[in-house]
Amino acid sequence: MYYSKKLNSVPYQKYRQIQLNLRQKRIESVLFLEHLPVITAGKNFDKKNLLVTEEFLIKQNIQFLEVERGGDLTAHEKGQLVIYPHIDLEKRKITISDYLKILNEILIESIFEIWNLQVFSHSDKPGLYLKNNPEKKILSQGIYFKSNFTSFGVAINISNDLKVFNLINPCGGDSKNIVTIKSLGLDSGLEINFIKLFKNKFINSIK
């Protein structure tokens, strides 16, 4: 399996081309990226959750893209860490539900070990939320499963300024409930430690 170092300022469309190639060849990898400003809309997105016009987005150099994953609107911007695992669940004999459980457990453990921050997953909405303030969301999740091969993934807010999030109702919620590692007063410089820890846990968990 191939693991990337974090790649900064990657256009979202470039990733879509990469993941399609990986899926077609069933090449397993985990990519760590930072995207240029973009709003993505899942198959079930509600147009009311886009709070500005597409013309406004064009003027601000923010892309708007409809994508293959489910769910509503979310945002990507500089300072956010995006993790894209591409895993052959059929080869590894892992069910979709078990994969989601493994991934969430690793994320929760890694966030706690690096930042001493307790987060949890809601049973009725994707992402990770603060245990001491359950409305506050620090990680978005939108995973695509096709032919038992995964793509897309999760995005953890590290030091992003949330300006793009303020243009939408993320996942139908209030953008005021989106938080970052930096906004919580934690050390955003530990991102590289988080990536290393996540890699090790992920490798050991899907063998």
Order of alpha helices (4+ residues) and beta strands (2+ residues): beta-beta-alpha-beta-beta-alpha-beta-beta-beta-alpha-alpha-beta-beta-beta-beta-alpha
